[in-house]
Amino acid sequence: MNKAIAIFRDGTWLSAARIRLWATVVTAGTVLFLMFLALTASGLSDFLQRPLGTDFSSFYAAGRLAAQGRNPYDPAALHGMQEAIFGAGTPYYAFAYPPIFLLVTWPLAGLPYLLSLAVWQAVTFAFYLGSMMLLKRRFAPFLPDGLFYLSAIGFTAVFVNVTHGQNGFLTAGLFAAAIALLDVRPWLAGMCFGLAAYKPQFALLIPFALISGGYWRSLAGAILRSRATSSMNCA
C-alpha cells in the first residue's frame, strides 16, 4: 500500500507517453461527442431537448434581455426568454454573474445563437491556449510544444467546457496569464486577477493568495480593476 501511495505521490507513473495517450483519448472523445451532438440535434436543442451549449444559453438569453432593457436577473423573464429562443419546455438555466459580465453577453446576443456560441467558444479557447503558452514560456520552456498543446487541449475540463459552453476557458486564461505575468508585469497580472472577479468567489480568494506571496503591486492592480468593475456594476 505504501509503495502504491508513493507512486502517485512522486508522480513517477506520469510519463510523457501516458500523458500523450490520455490527452489523445480525451481529445478524440471530445470531437466524437461534438459530432454526436451535431447529428442528433433538433434545431437549437440537443437529443435531451436542452439548448446546445446548455450553460451558454443563459448568457445568451441574459444578453438578449439586457439589450431590450429588461432585467436578466428576473428568473421568470430569463426562463421566458430561453423558451422563446429554444422552445417551450426548455429547462431553466440561471444567470449567476455580476452585471459586468453583460458587457460580454450583450454583443454576443446580437448574433444568431449557433454563430454566437461558436464565436464564444473559439475566442475564449484561443485566449486560453495563448495564456497557457505564456505560462509555459515562463515556467516550463523545456516542454515540447506538441506535448504541451496536446495536454492543454486534451484536458478533461476542456470536454466539459466545450460541450456546455461554459466560461472556463475565459477564467483559466485570465488565471494563467496572471500567474505568468506575476513577477514580470505585476500590475498587468493584477488586472487579470481583477477581471477574473466576474466570478465573485475569486474576488474573495485572490487577495489572500497575493498577500501571502507579498505581491503588493499585483494586489493593487487587482483591487483597482475590481473597483472599476464594481463601479460599472452599480452604474
Buried (B, 14 or more C-beta within 10 A) or exposed (E): EEEEEEEEEEEEEEEEEEBBEBBEEBBEEBEEEEEEBEEEEEEBBBEEEBBBBBBBBBBBBBBBBBBEEBEBBEEEBBBBBBBEBBBEEBBBBEBEBBBBBBEBBBEBBEBEBEEBBBEBBEBBBEBBBEBBBBBBEBEEEEBEEEBBBBBBBBBEEBBEBBBBBBBBBBBBBBBBBBBBBBEEBBBBBBBBBBBBBBBEEBBEEBBEEBEEEEBEBBBBBBBBBBEBBBEEEEE
